[in-house]
């Protein structure tokens, strides 16, 4: 499941973007040189693309959904603060019923 998500998300990104596994079931995507207004557009494309993926499990196909939190770097911010803000947005998405995108990039 994690490999299918990573492969799918990776196909939605530019060569300059980075994707990495951040925790057990969490990934972190870095979109350098991306305008604030474009962050949620990219995240929305990722969300929609992942919804189209099915994974074969025990002879059947299981759909995948994800919850996304997005944010942008603030001047002089450390990585811990940046990730904590993105994580908080992701948990808002999960609490809203999963398979959603929450972010402070509007």
Long-range contacts (C-beta under 8 A, 24 or more apart in sequence): 1-55, 1-62, 1-64, 4-53, 4-55, 4-64, 5-50, 5-53, 5-64, 5-66, 8-46, 8-49, 8-50, 8-53, 8-64, 9-46, 9-49, 9-50, 11-49, 12-42, 12-45, 12-46, 12-49, 13-42, 22-83, 26-87, 26-90, 28-83, 28-86, 34-72, 36-72, 36-105, 37-105, 39-70, 39-71, 39-72, 39-103, 39-105, 40-70, 40-101, 40-103, 40-105, 40-106, 43-68, 43-70, 43-101, 43-103, 44-101, 47-99, 47-100, 47-101, 51-99, 65-98, 65-99, 66-99, 67-93, 67-94, 67-98, 67-99, 67-100, 67-101, 68-93, 68-100, 68-101, 68-102, 68-103, 69-93, 69-101, 69-102, 69-103, 70-101, 70-102, 70-103, 70-104, 70-105, 71-103, 71-104, 71-105, 72-104, 72-105
